[in-house]
Amino acid sequence: MENNKYPLLSTIEYPSDLRRLHIDQLPQVCDELRQKIIDEVSVNPGHFASSWS
């Protein structure tokens, strides 16, 4: 994983790593994770959309 592009996400390997984060860091993790998914889907076949109907 690119450390520069996903600085906080790259520090998470296990659920316990996520639990150690401060609550104020969680929105950043969500943003980085969403961007990582978008980056992957843009170069690999797949579909990314909300599950809401």
BELJOZI-V10626 format. One record per pair of residues at least 24 apart in sequence whose ideal C-beta (glycine too) atoms are under 8 Angstrom apart, sorted by sequence separation. I is the first residue (numbers start at 1). J is the second residue. D is the distance in Angstrom with one decimal. If there is no record, write none. Layout:
i:j:d
I:J:D
I:J:D
This chain:
i:j:d
8:32:5.8
9:33:5.9
7:32:7.6
6:32:4.5
5:32:8.0
9:36:6.4
6:35:7.3
5:35:7.7
6:36:5.9
1:36:7.4
